[in-house]
């Protein structure tokens, strides 16, 4: 009967680190998502500015 308790204890002890690591991964994913959104916004601003510049250059050439 004691071996059942030992087995359950070891199983729970093995799941705890997995839970902790899962939480850390989820926090990192949230941070990465925020960083990607911020970078996408910055790139969109640059793309809009470069598109306006390219349009001005085309009108000067033509």
N, C-alpha and C positions, 0 to 999 in steps of 0.2 A: 504494500500500500504506500509505503514511503517513496517508492520510485515514481509514483504518479505525481506526487507533490514536487519532487525534484525536477521531473520533466516539464511540468507546467511552469515552474519557477525559471528554468533555463529558457523556455520558449518566450516568456514575458521579458526576461532580461535581454534576449536577442532582438525583440521587437522594439524596445525602447530606443536604442541607437538609430534604428531605421526611421522611427517617428521624428527624432530630433533632426536627422539629416534631411528628411522630407520637408520639415518646416524651414530649414535653412535654404533649401533649393527654392521653395516657393517665395521666400523673401527676396532672394537673388533675382528670380524671374520678374517680380514686381519692379525692382530697381532697374533691371535691363529694359523692361517695357517703357518705363518713364524716360529712360535715356534715349531709346529709339524714337519715341514720340517727339522729344525735344530736338533731336538731330534732324528728324524729318521736317519739322517746322523751320529749322534754320536753313536746310537745303531748299525748301520751297521758297523762302525769301530770296535766297541767292539765285535760284532758277528764274524767279520772276524778274529780278533785277537784270540778270544777264540776258534774258529774253527781250527786255525793253532795249537794252544796249545793242543787241544784235539787230533788232528792228530799225534802230536809228542808223546803224552802219549800212544796212541794206538800202535804206532810202537815200543815203548820201551817195552810194555807188550808182544807183539807177538813175 
